[in-house]
């Protein structure tokens, strides 16, 4: 078990669905690890999922059935470093489907309200190119995109 784990507060009754969805979208070393349920002595509805501990590509997260008091915002997001443009596109399409929202510069909000950054391979190199003019063109290209296209950024 990792020492520091991200704890995600979800609206009521969505955590099992969300964890299963994220595991299926990310793939690789991703799986649901454990589900705890509210008991008769707890404030939640007995038998409903209280927490779901899950793993996305080896990193652990805990989803909590917290209700509507708190929501996700752009101040925190999950960032995925993709291995290819195809993976970038697949994750982008999956995470924006079903009510997700495209934002800008590779950022999106999924249907559960969680924010993500979907990063194509080579983005950092393009933005920090030793040629300042080339790096500036890459930045300008990226700023004009929602889903990032690494070839268009490199060719800017």
Chimera marker file (.cmm) of the C-alpha trace (Angstrom):
<marker_set name="trace">
<marker id="1" x="0.000" y="0.000" z="0.000" r="1" g="1" b="0" radius="0.5"/>
<marker id="2" x="1.340" y="3.461" z="-0.856" r="1" g="1" b="0" radius="0.5"/>
<marker id="3" x="1.900" y="5.890" z="2.003" r="1" g="1" b="0" radius="0.5"/>
<marker id="4" x="0.117" y="8.909" z="0.467" r="1" g="1" b="0" radius="0.5"/>
<marker id="5" x="-3.204" y="8.297" z="-1.277" r="1" g="1" b="0" radius="0.5"/>
<marker id="6" x="-5.509" y="10.728" z="-3.059" r="1" g="1" b="0" radius="0.5"/>
<marker id="7" x="-8.949" y="10.773" z="-1.397" r="1" g="1" b="0" radius="0.5"/>
<marker id="8" x="-11.786" y="11.819" z="-3.715" r="1" g="1" b="0" radius="0.5"/>
<marker id="9" x="-15.157" y="13.012" z="-2.362" r="1" g="1" b="0" radius="0.5"/>
<marker id="10" x="-17.932" y="12.095" z="-4.795" r="1" g="1" b="0" radius="0.5"/>
<marker id="11" x="-21.620" y="12.997" z="-4.847" r="1" g="1" b="0" radius="0.5"/>
<marker id="12" x="-23.915" y="10.411" z="-3.257" r="1" g="1" b="0" radius="0.5"/>
<marker id="13" x="-24.125" y="6.893" z="-4.688" r="1" g="1" b="0" radius="0.5"/>
<marker id="14" x="-21.616" y="7.326" z="-7.528" r="1" g="1" b="0" radius="0.5"/>
<marker id="15" x="-18.388" y="5.864" z="-6.170" r="1" g="1" b="0" radius="0.5"/>
<marker id="16" x="-18.718" y="2.261" z="-7.299" r="1" g="1" b="0" radius="0.5"/>
<marker id="17" x="-19.799" y="3.358" z="-10.774" r="1" g="1" b="0" radius="0.5"/>
<marker id="18" x="-17.004" y="5.952" z="-10.997" r="1" g="1" b="0" radius="0.5"/>
<marker id="19" x="-14.258" y="3.604" z="-9.770" r="1" g="1" b="0" radius="0.5"/>
<marker id="20" x="-15.344" y="0.864" z="-12.197" r="1" g="1" b="0" radius="0.5"/>
<marker id="21" x="-15.441" y="3.416" z="-15.011" r="1" g="1" b="0" radius="0.5"/>
<marker id="22" x="-11.959" y="4.797" z="-14.290" r="1" g="1" b="0" radius="0.5"/>
<marker id="23" x="-10.491" y="1.291" z="-14.027" r="1" g="1" b="0" radius="0.5"/>
<marker id="24" x="-11.989" y="0.351" z="-17.407" r="1" g="1" b="0" radius="0.5"/>
<marker id="25" x="-10.837" y="3.571" z="-19.105" r="1" g="1" b="0" radius="0.5"/>
<marker id="26" x="-7.261" y="3.685" z="-17.789" r="1" g="1" b="0" radius="0.5"/>
<marker id="27" x="-6.629" y="-0.072" z="-18.081" r="1" g="1" b="0" radius="0.5"/>
<marker id="28" x="-3.175" y="-1.507" z="-17.470" r="1" g="1" b="0" radius="0.5"/>
<marker id="29" x="-2.487" y="-2.078" z="-13.783" r="1" g="1" b="0" radius="0.5"/>
<marker id="30" x="-5.915" y="-0.725" z="-12.774" r="1" g="1" b="0" radius="0.5"/>
<marker id="31" x="-8.449" y="-2.452" z="-10.544" r="1" g="1" b="0" radius="0.5"/>
<marker id="32" x="-10.866" y="-2.031" z="-7.679" r="1" g="1" b="0" radius="0.5"/>
<marker id="33" x="-9.062" y="-3.101" z="-4.498" r="1" g="1" b="0" radius="0.5"/>
<marker id="34" x="-11.675" y="-2.850" z="-1.753" r="1" g="1" b="0" radius="0.5"/>
<marker id="35" x="-15.159" y="-1.546" z="-1.041" r="1" g="1" b="0" radius="0.5"/>
<marker id="36" x="-16.350" y="-0.650" z="2.465" r="1" g="1" b="0" radius="0.5"/>
<marker id="37" x="-20.037" y="-0.201" z="3.200" r="1" g="1" b="0" radius="0.5"/>
<marker id="38" x="-22.006" y="1.997" z="5.548" r="1" g="1" b="0" radius="0.5"/>
<marker id="39" x="-23.226" y="0.150" z="8.649" r="1" g="1" b="0" radius="0.5"/>
<marker id="40" x="-26.265" y="0.650" z="10.845" r="1" g="1" b="0" radius="0.5"/>
<marker id="41" x="-24.096" y="2.733" z="13.192" r="1" g="1" b="0" radius="0.5"/>
<marker id="42" x="-22.859" y="5.086" z="10.447" r="1" g="1" b="0" radius="0.5"/>
<marker id="43" x="-24.487" y="8.226" z="9.011" r="1" g="1" b="0" radius="0.5"/>
<marker id="44" x="-24.842" y="6.731" z="5.523" r="1" g="1" b="0" radius="0.5"/>
<marker id="45" x="-27.464" y="4.345" z="4.221" r="1" g="1" b="0" radius="0.5"/>
<marker id="46" x="-26.704" y="0.871" z="5.537" r="1" g="1" b="0" radius="0.5"/>
<marker id="47" x="-25.256" y="-1.432" z="2.878" r="1" g="1" b="0" radius="0.5"/>
<marker id="48" x="-24.375" y="1.341" z="0.407" r="1" g="1" b="0" radius="0.5"/>
<marker id="49" x="-20.734" y="1.841" z="-0.548" r="1" g="1" b="0" radius="0.5"/>
<marker id="50" x="-18.944" y="4.260" z="1.781" r="1" g="1" b="0" radius="0.5"/>
<marker id="51" x="-15.468" y="4.042" z="0.203" r="1" g="1" b="0" radius="0.5"/>
<marker id="52" x="-13.946" y="2.331" z="-2.787" r="1" g="1" b="0" radius="0.5"/>
<marker id="53" x="-10.186" y="1.894" z="-2.847" r="1" g="1" b="0" radius="0.5"/>
<marker id="54" x="-8.988" y="1.498" z="-6.424" r="1" g="1" b="0" radius="0.5"/>
<marker id="55" x="-5.819" y="1.569" z="-8.443" r="1" g="1" b="0" radius="0.5"/>
<marker id="56" x="-5.195" y="3.367" z="-11.735" r="1" g="1" b="0" radius="0.5"/>
<marker id="57" x="-2.066" y="2.176" z="-13.514" r="1" g="1" b="0" radius="0.5"/>
<marker id="58" x="-0.530" y="1.291" z="-10.145" r="1" g="1" b="0" radius="0.5"/>
<marker id="59" x="-1.468" y="4.465" z="-8.210" r="1" g="1" b="0" radius="0.5"/>
<marker id="60" x="-4.052" y="4.086" z="-5.442" r="1" g="1" b="0" radius="0.5"/>
<marker id="61" x="-7.057" y="6.325" z="-4.850" r="1" g="1" b="0" radius="0.5"/>
<marker id="62" x="-9.972" y="6.248" z="-2.437" r="1" g="1" b="0" radius="0.5"/>
<marker id="63" x="-13.447" y="7.358" z="-3.524" r="1" g="1" b="0" radius="0.5"/>
<marker id="64" x="-15.736" y="8.480" z="-0.694" r="1" g="1" b="0" radius="0.5"/>
<marker id="65" x="-19.531" y="8.656" z="-0.864" r="1" g="1" b="0" radius="0.5"/>
<marker id="66" x="-19.713" y="12.115" z="0.643" r="1" g="1" b="0" radius="0.5"/>
<marker id="67" x="-22.847" y="13.630" z="-0.764" r="1" g="1" b="0" radius="0.5"/>
<marker id="68" x="-23.312" y="17.022" z="-2.397" r="1" g="1" b="0" radius="0.5"/>
<marker id="69" x="-21.585" y="19.236" z="0.176" r="1" g="1" b="0" radius="0.5"/>
<marker id="70" x="-18.300" y="19.436" z="-1.739" r="1" g="1" b="0" radius="0.5"/>
<marker id="71" x="-17.539" y="19.215" z="-5.442" r="1" g="1" b="0" radius="0.5"/>
<marker id="72" x="-14.410" y="18.885" z="-7.522" r="1" g="1" b="0" radius="0.5"/>
<marker id="73" x="-12.886" y="21.974" z="-9.104" r="1" g="1" b="0" radius="0.5"/>
<marker id="74" x="-9.988" y="22.872" z="-11.378" r="1" g="1" b="0" radius="0.5"/>
<marker id="75" x="-7.616" y="23.388" z="-8.448" r="1" g="1" b="0" radius="0.5"/>
<marker id="76" x="-6.924" y="19.641" z="-8.422" r="1" g="1" b="0" radius="0.5"/>
<marker id="77" x="-6.799" y="17.241" z="-11.349" r="1" g="1" b="0" radius="0.5"/>
<marker id="78" x="-5.440" y="13.856" z="-12.327" r="1" g="1" b="0" radius="0.5"/>
<marker id="79" x="-2.754" y="14.081" z="-15.005" r="1" g="1" b="0" radius="0.5"/>
<marker id="80" x="-2.128" y="11.213" z="-17.413" r="1" g="1" b="0" radius="0.5"/>
<marker id="81" x="1.148" y="11.109" z="-19.360" r="1" g="1" b="0" radius="0.5"/>
<marker id="82" x="0.203" y="9.240" z="-22.529" r="1" g="1" b="0" radius="0.5"/>
<marker id="83" x="2.492" y="7.016" z="-24.569" r="1" g="1" b="0" radius="0.5"/>
<marker id="84" x="1.016" y="7.925" z="-27.954" r="1" g="1" b="0" radius="0.5"/>
<marker id="85" x="-1.401" y="10.262" z="-29.689" r="1" g="1" b="0" radius="0.5"/>
<marker id="86" x="-3.736" y="7.286" z="-30.033" r="1" g="1" b="0" radius="0.5"/>
<marker id="87" x="-3.801" y="6.828" z="-26.256" r="1" g="1" b="0" radius="0.5"/>
<marker id="88" x="-4.297" y="10.585" z="-25.830" r="1" g="1" b="0" radius="0.5"/>
<marker id="89" x="-7.290" y="10.488" z="-28.163" r="1" g="1" b="0" radius="0.5"/>
<marker id="90" x="-8.755" y="7.321" z="-26.600" r="1" g="1" b="0" radius="0.5"/>
<marker id="91" x="-8.602" y="8.693" z="-23.057" r="1" g="1" b="0" radius="0.5"/>
<marker id="92" x="-9.877" y="12.099" z="-24.144" r="1" g="1" b="0" radius="0.5"/>
<marker id="93" x="-12.854" y="10.571" z="-25.931" r="1" g="1" b="0" radius="0.5"/>
<marker id="94" x="-13.666" y="8.185" z="-23.067" r="1" g="1" b="0" radius="0.5"/>
<marker id="95" x="-13.388" y="10.785" z="-20.304" r="1" g="1" b="0" radius="0.5"/>
<marker id="96" x="-15.415" y="13.435" z="-22.133" r="1" g="1" b="0" radius="0.5"/>
<marker id="97" x="-18.169" y="11.003" z="-23.128" r="1" g="1" b="0" radius="0.5"/>
<marker id="98" x="-21.478" y="10.763" z="-21.308" r="1" g="1" b="0" radius="0.5"/>
<marker id="99" x="-21.562" y="14.355" z="-20.140" r="1" g="1" b="0" radius="0.5"/>
<marker id="100" x="-17.895" y="15.232" z="-19.747" r="1" g="1" b="0" radius="0.5"/>
<marker id="101" x="-16.663" y="18.666" z="-20.740" r="1" g="1" b="0" radius="0.5"/>
<marker id="102" x="-13.694" y="19.668" z="-22.896" r="1" g="1" b="0" radius="0.5"/>
<marker id="103" x="-11.835" y="22.583" z="-21.380" r="1" g="1" b="0" radius="0.5"/>
<marker id="104" x="-8.521" y="23.855" z="-22.798" r="1" g="1" b="0" radius="0.5"/>
<marker id="105" x="-4.890" y="22.798" z="-23.156" r="1" g="1" b="0" radius="0.5"/>
<marker id="106" x="-5.566" y="19.111" z="-22.551" r="1" g="1" b="0" radius="0.5"/>
<marker id="107" x="-7.841" y="19.664" z="-19.533" r="1" g="1" b="0" radius="0.5"/>
<marker id="108" x="-11.276" y="18.136" z="-19.224" r="1" g="1" b="0" radius="0.5"/>
<marker id="109" x="-13.981" y="17.486" z="-16.671" r="1" g="1" b="0" radius="0.5"/>
<marker id="110" x="-15.451" y="13.986" z="-16.726" r="1" g="1" b="0" radius="0.5"/>
<marker id="111" x="-19.100" y="13.050" z="-16.210" r="1" g="1" b="0" radius="0.5"/>
<marker id="112" x="-18.514" y="12.692" z="-12.443" r="1" g="1" b="0" radius="0.5"/>
<marker id="113" x="-17.053" y="16.200" z="-12.171" r="1" g="1" b="0" radius="0.5"/>
<marker id="114" x="-13.403" y="15.145" z="-11.733" r="1" g="1" b="0" radius="0.5"/>
<marker id="115" x="-10.808" y="17.160" z="-13.667" r="1" g="1" b="0" radius="0.5"/>
<marker id="116" x="-8.096" y="15.513" z="-15.775" r="1" g="1" b="0" radius="0.5"/>
<marker id="117" x="-5.103" y="16.575" z="-17.831" r="1" g="1" b="0" radius="0.5"/>
<marker id="118" x="-4.488" y="14.283" z="-20.800" r="1" g="1" b="0" radius="0.5"/>
<marker id="119" x="-0.892" y="14.872" z="-21.891" r="1" g="1" b="0" radius="0.5"/>
<marker id="120" x="0.466" y="13.567" z="-25.196" r="1" g="1" b="0" radius="0.5"/>
<marker id="121" x="4.069" y="12.326" z="-25.410" r="1" g="1" b="0" radius="0.5"/>
<marker id="122" x="6.658" y="15.010" z="-26.092" r="1" g="1" b="0" radius="0.5"/>
<marker id="123" x="4.573" y="17.970" z="-24.896" r="1" g="1" b="0" radius="0.5"/>
<marker id="124" x="7.141" y="19.093" z="-22.333" r="1" g="1" b="0" radius="0.5"/>
<marker id="125" x="9.948" y="18.904" z="-24.895" r="1" g="1" b="0" radius="0.5"/>
<marker id="126" x="7.969" y="20.984" z="-27.394" r="1" g="1" b="0" radius="0.5"/>
<marker id="127" x="7.155" y="23.649" z="-24.806" r="1" g="1" b="0" radius="0.5"/>
<marker id="128" x="10.759" y="23.873" z="-23.586" r="1" g="1" b="0" radius="0.5"/>
<marker id="129" x="12.504" y="23.657" z="-26.948" r="1" g="1" b="0" radius="0.5"/>
<marker id="130" x="15.966" y="25.308" z="-26.825" r="1" g="1" b="0" radius="0.5"/>
<marker id="131" x="14.818" y="27.568" z="-29.667" r="1" g="1" b="0" radius="0.5"/>
<marker id="132" x="12.654" y="30.142" z="-27.822" r="1" g="1" b="0" radius="0.5"/>
<marker id="133" x="10.686" y="31.025" z="-30.947" r="1" g="1" b="0" radius="0.5"/>
<marker id="134" x="9.814" y="27.373" z="-31.589" r="1" g="1" b="0" radius="0.5"/>
<marker id="135" x="8.822" y="26.924" z="-27.923" r="1" g="1" b="0" radius="0.5"/>
<marker id="136" x="6.636" y="30.042" z="-28.151" r="1" g="1" b="0" radius="0.5"/>
<marker id="137" x="4.914" y="28.716" z="-31.299" r="1" g="1" b="0" radius="0.5"/>
<marker id="138" x="4.307" y="25.389" z="-29.556" r="1" g="1" b="0" radius="0.5"/>
<marker id="139" x="2.800" y="27.194" z="-26.548" r="1" g="1" b="0" radius="0.5"/>
<marker id="140" x="0.570" y="29.306" z="-28.782" r="1" g="1" b="0" radius="0.5"/>
<marker id="141" x="-0.615" y="26.179" z="-30.628" r="1" g="1" b="0" radius="0.5"/>
<marker id="142" x="-1.346" y="24.371" z="-27.358" r="1" g="1" b="0" radius="0.5"/>
<marker id="143" x="-3.287" y="27.338" z="-25.966" r="1" g="1" b="0" radius="0.5"/>
<marker id="144" x="-5.597" y="27.190" z="-28.976" r="1" g="1" b="0" radius="0.5"/>
<marker id="145" x="-6.491" y="23.533" z="-28.431" r="1" g="1" b="0" radius="0.5"/>
<marker id="146" x="-8.767" y="21.561" z="-26.179" r="1" g="1" b="0" radius="0.5"/>
<marker id="147" x="-7.675" y="17.973" z="-26.944" r="1" g="1" b="0" radius="0.5"/>
<marker id="148" x="-3.937" y="18.193" z="-27.565" r="1" g="1" b="0" radius="0.5"/>
<marker id="149" x="-2.508" y="17.158" z="-30.933" r="1" g="1" b="0" radius="0.5"/>
<marker id="150" x="1.231" y="16.672" z="-30.459" r="1" g="1" b="0" radius="0.5"/>
<marker id="151" x="2.044" y="16.739" z="-34.176" r="1" g="1" b="0" radius="0.5"/>
<marker id="152" x="0.289" y="20.086" z="-34.628" r="1" g="1" b="0" radius="0.5"/>
<marker id="153" x="2.138" y="21.430" z="-31.586" r="1" g="1" b="0" radius="0.5"/>
<marker id="154" x="5.508" y="20.173" z="-32.860" r="1" g="1" b="0" radius="0.5"/>
<marker id="155" x="4.836" y="21.555" z="-36.331" r="1" g="1" b="0" radius="0.5"/>
<marker id="156" x="3.805" y="25.006" z="-35.095" r="1" g="1" b="0" radius="0.5"/>
<link id1="1" id2="2" r="1" g="1" b="0" radius="0.2"/>
<link id1="2" id2="3" r="1" g="1" b="0" radius="0.2"/>
<link id1="3" id2="4" r="1" g="1" b="0" radius="0.2"/>
<link id1="4" id2="5" r="1" g="1" b="0" radius="0.2"/>
<link id1="5" id2="6" r="1" g="1" b="0" radius="0.2"/>
<link id1="6" id2="7" r="1" g="1" b="0" radius="0.2"/>
<link id1="7" id2="8" r="1" g="1" b="0" radius="0.2"/>
<link id1="8" id2="9" r="1" g="1" b="0" radius="0.2"/>
<link id1="9" id2="10" r="1" g="1" b="0" radius="0.2"/>
<link id1="10" id2="11" r="1" g="1" b="0" radius="0.2"/>
<link id1="11" id2="12" r="1" g="1" b="0" radius="0.2"/>
<link id1="12" id2="13" r="1" g="1" b="0" radius="0.2"/>
<link id1="13" id2="14" r="1" g="1" b="0" radius="0.2"/>
<link id1="14" id2="15" r="1" g="1" b="0" radius="0.2"/>
<link id1="15" id2="16" r="1" g="1" b="0" radius="0.2"/>
<link id1="16" id2="17" r="1" g="1" b="0" radius="0.2"/>
<link id1="17" id2="18" r="1" g="1" b="0" radius="0.2"/>
<link id1="18" id2="19" r="1" g="1" b="0" radius="0.2"/>
<link id1="19" id2="20" r="1" g="1" b="0" radius="0.2"/>
<link id1="20" id2="21" r="1" g="1" b="0" radius="0.2"/>
<link id1="21" id2="22" r="1" g="1" b="0" radius="0.2"/>
<link id1="22" id2="23" r="1" g="1" b="0" radius="0.2"/>
<link id1="23" id2="24" r="1" g="1" b="0" radius="0.2"/>
<link id1="24" id2="25" r="1" g="1" b="0" radius="0.2"/>
<link id1="25" id2="26" r="1" g="1" b="0" radius="0.2"/>
<link id1="26" id2="27" r="1" g="1" b="0" radius="0.2"/>
<link id1="27" id2="28" r="1" g="1" b="0" radius="0.2"/>
<link id1="28" id2="29" r="1" g="1" b="0" radius="0.2"/>
<link id1="29" id2="30" r="1" g="1" b="0" radius="0.2"/>
<link id1="30" id2="31" r="1" g="1" b="0" radius="0.2"/>
<link id1="31" id2="32" r="1" g="1" b="0" radius="0.2"/>
<link id1="32" id2="33" r="1" g="1" b="0" radius="0.2"/>
<link id1="33" id2="34" r="1" g="1" b="0" radius="0.2"/>
<link id1="34" id2="35" r="1" g="1" b="0" radius="0.2"/>
<link id1="35" id2="36" r="1" g="1" b="0" radius="0.2"/>
<link id1="36" id2="37" r="1" g="1" b="0" radius="0.2"/>
<link id1="37" id2="38" r="1" g="1" b="0" radius="0.2"/>
<link id1="38" id2="39" r="1" g="1" b="0" radius="0.2"/>
<link id1="39" id2="40" r="1" g="1" b="0" radius="0.2"/>
<link id1="40" id2="41" r="1" g="1" b="0" radius="0.2"/>
<link id1="41" id2="42" r="1" g="1" b="0" radius="0.2"/>
<link id1="42" id2="43" r="1" g="1" b="0" radius="0.2"/>
<link id1="43" id2="44" r="1" g="1" b="0" radius="0.2"/>
<link id1="44" id2="45" r="1" g="1" b="0" radius="0.2"/>
<link id1="45" id2="46" r="1" g="1" b="0" radius="0.2"/>
<link id1="46" id2="47" r="1" g="1" b="0" radius="0.2"/>
<link id1="47" id2="48" r="1" g="1" b="0" radius="0.2"/>
<link id1="48" id2="49" r="1" g="1" b="0" radius="0.2"/>
<link id1="49" id2="50" r="1" g="1" b="0" radius="0.2"/>
<link id1="50" id2="51" r="1" g="1" b="0" radius="0.2"/>
<link id1="51" id2="52" r="1" g="1" b="0" radius="0.2"/>
<link id1="52" id2="53" r="1" g="1" b="0" radius="0.2"/>
<link id1="53" id2="54" r="1" g="1" b="0" radius="0.2"/>
<link id1="54" id2="55" r="1" g="1" b="0" radius="0.2"/>
<link id1="55" id2="56" r="1" g="1" b="0" radius="0.2"/>
<link id1="56" id2="57" r="1" g="1" b="0" radius="0.2"/>
<link id1="57" id2="58" r="1" g="1" b="0" radius="0.2"/>
<link id1="58" id2="59" r="1" g="1" b="0" radius="0.2"/>
<link id1="59" id2="60" r="1" g="1" b="0" radius="0.2"/>
<link id1="60" id2="61" r="1" g="1" b="0" radius="0.2"/>
<link id1="61" id2="62" r="1" g="1" b="0" radius="0.2"/>
<link id1="62" id2="63" r="1" g="1" b="0" radius="0.2"/>
<link id1="63" id2="64" r="1" g="1" b="0" radius="0.2"/>
<link id1="64" id2="65" r="1" g="1" b="0" radius="0.2"/>
<link id1="65" id2="66" r="1" g="1" b="0" radius="0.2"/>
<link id1="66" id2="67" r="1" g="1" b="0" radius="0.2"/>
<link id1="67" id2="68" r="1" g="1" b="0" radius="0.2"/>
<link id1="68" id2="69" r="1" g="1" b="0" radius="0.2"/>
<link id1="69" id2="70" r="1" g="1" b="0" radius="0.2"/>
<link id1="70" id2="71" r="1" g="1" b="0" radius="0.2"/>
<link id1="71" id2="72" r="1" g="1" b="0" radius="0.2"/>
<link id1="72" id2="73" r="1" g="1" b="0" radius="0.2"/>
<link id1="73" id2="74" r="1" g="1" b="0" radius="0.2"/>
<link id1="74" id2="75" r="1" g="1" b="0" radius="0.2"/>
<link id1="75" id2="76" r="1" g="1" b="0" radius="0.2"/>
<link id1="76" id2="77" r="1" g="1" b="0" radius="0.2"/>
<link id1="77" id2="78" r="1" g="1" b="0" radius="0.2"/>
<link id1="78" id2="79" r="1" g="1" b="0" radius="0.2"/>
<link id1="79" id2="80" r="1" g="1" b="0" radius="0.2"/>
<link id1="80" id2="81" r="1" g="1" b="0" radius="0.2"/>
<link id1="81" id2="82" r="1" g="1" b="0" radius="0.2"/>
<link id1="82" id2="83" r="1" g="1" b="0" radius="0.2"/>
<link id1="83" id2="84" r="1" g="1" b="0" radius="0.2"/>
<link id1="84" id2="85" r="1" g="1" b="0" radius="0.2"/>
<link id1="85" id2="86" r="1" g="1" b="0" radius="0.2"/>
<link id1="86" id2="87" r="1" g="1" b="0" radius="0.2"/>
<link id1="87" id2="88" r="1" g="1" b="0" radius="0.2"/>
<link id1="88" id2="89" r="1" g="1" b="0" radius="0.2"/>
<link id1="89" id2="90" r="1" g="1" b="0" radius="0.2"/>
<link id1="90" id2="91" r="1" g="1" b="0" radius="0.2"/>
<link id1="91" id2="92" r="1" g="1" b="0" radius="0.2"/>
<link id1="92" id2="93" r="1" g="1" b="0" radius="0.2"/>
<link id1="93" id2="94" r="1" g="1" b="0" radius="0.2"/>
<link id1="94" id2="95" r="1" g="1" b="0" radius="0.2"/>
<link id1="95" id2="96" r="1" g="1" b="0" radius="0.2"/>
<link id1="96" id2="97" r="1" g="1" b="0" radius="0.2"/>
<link id1="97" id2="98" r="1" g="1" b="0" radius="0.2"/>
<link id1="98" id2="99" r="1" g="1" b="0" radius="0.2"/>
<link id1="99" id2="100" r="1" g="1" b="0" radius="0.2"/>
<link id1="100" id2="101" r="1" g="1" b="0" radius="0.2"/>
<link id1="101" id2="102" r="1" g="1" b="0" radius="0.2"/>
<link id1="102" id2="103" r="1" g="1" b="0" radius="0.2"/>
<link id1="103" id2="104" r="1" g="1" b="0" radius="0.2"/>
<link id1="104" id2="105" r="1" g="1" b="0" radius="0.2"/>
<link id1="105" id2="106" r="1" g="1" b="0" radius="0.2"/>
<link id1="106" id2="107" r="1" g="1" b="0" radius="0.2"/>
<link id1="107" id2="108" r="1" g="1" b="0" radius="0.2"/>
<link id1="108" id2="109" r="1" g="1" b="0" radius="0.2"/>
<link id1="109" id2="110" r="1" g="1" b="0" radius="0.2"/>
<link id1="110" id2="111" r="1" g="1" b="0" radius="0.2"/>
<link id1="111" id2="112" r="1" g="1" b="0" radius="0.2"/>
<link id1="112" id2="113" r="1" g="1" b="0" radius="0.2"/>
<link id1="113" id2="114" r="1" g="1" b="0" radius="0.2"/>
<link id1="114" id2="115" r="1" g="1" b="0" radius="0.2"/>
<link id1="115" id2="116" r="1" g="1" b="0" radius="0.2"/>
<link id1="116" id2="117" r="1" g="1" b="0" radius="0.2"/>
<link id1="117" id2="118" r="1" g="1" b="0" radius="0.2"/>
<link id1="118" id2="119" r="1" g="1" b="0" radius="0.2"/>
<link id1="119" id2="120" r="1" g="1" b="0" radius="0.2"/>
<link id1="120" id2="121" r="1" g="1" b="0" radius="0.2"/>
<link id1="121" id2="122" r="1" g="1" b="0" radius="0.2"/>
<link id1="122" id2="123" r="1" g="1" b="0" radius="0.2"/>
<link id1="123" id2="124" r="1" g="1" b="0" radius="0.2"/>
<link id1="124" id2="125" r="1" g="1" b="0" radius="0.2"/>
<link id1="125" id2="126" r="1" g="1" b="0" radius="0.2"/>
<link id1="126" id2="127" r="1" g="1" b="0" radius="0.2"/>
<link id1="127" id2="128" r="1" g="1" b="0" radius="0.2"/>
<link id1="128" id2="129" r="1" g="1" b="0" radius="0.2"/>
<link id1="129" id2="130" r="1" g="1" b="0" radius="0.2"/>
<link id1="130" id2="131" r="1" g="1" b="0" radius="0.2"/>
<link id1="131" id2="132" r="1" g="1" b="0" radius="0.2"/>
<link id1="132" id2="133" r="1" g="1" b="0" radius="0.2"/>
<link id1="133" id2="134" r="1" g="1" b="0" radius="0.2"/>
<link id1="134" id2="135" r="1" g="1" b="0" radius="0.2"/>
<link id1="135" id2="136" r="1" g="1" b="0" radius="0.2"/>
<link id1="136" id2="137" r="1" g="1" b="0" radius="0.2"/>
<link id1="137" id2="138" r="1" g="1" b="0" radius="0.2"/>
<link id1="138" id2="139" r="1" g="1" b="0" radius="0.2"/>
<link id1="139" id2="140" r="1" g="1" b="0" radius="0.2"/>
<link id1="140" id2="141" r="1" g="1" b="0" radius="0.2"/>
<link id1="141" id2="142" r="1" g="1" b="0" radius="0.2"/>
<link id1="142" id2="143" r="1" g="1" b="0" radius="0.2"/>
<link id1="143" id2="144" r="1" g="1" b="0" radius="0.2"/>
<link id1="144" id2="145" r="1" g="1" b="0" radius="0.2"/>
<link id1="145" id2="146" r="1" g="1" b="0" radius="0.2"/>
<link id1="146" id2="147" r="1" g="1" b="0" radius="0.2"/>
<link id1="147" id2="148" r="1" g="1" b="0" radius="0.2"/>
<link id1="148" id2="149" r="1" g="1" b="0" radius="0.2"/>
<link id1="149" id2="150" r="1" g="1" b="0" radius="0.2"/>
<link id1="150" id2="151" r="1" g="1" b="0" radius="0.2"/>
<link id1="151" id2="152" r="1" g="1" b="0" radius="0.2"/>
<link id1="152" id2="153" r="1" g="1" b="0" radius="0.2"/>
<link id1="153" id2="154" r="1" g="1" b="0" radius="0.2"/>
<link id1="154" id2="155" r="1" g="1" b="0" radius="0.2"/>
<link id1="155" id2="156" r="1" g="1" b="0" radius="0.2"/>
</marker_set>
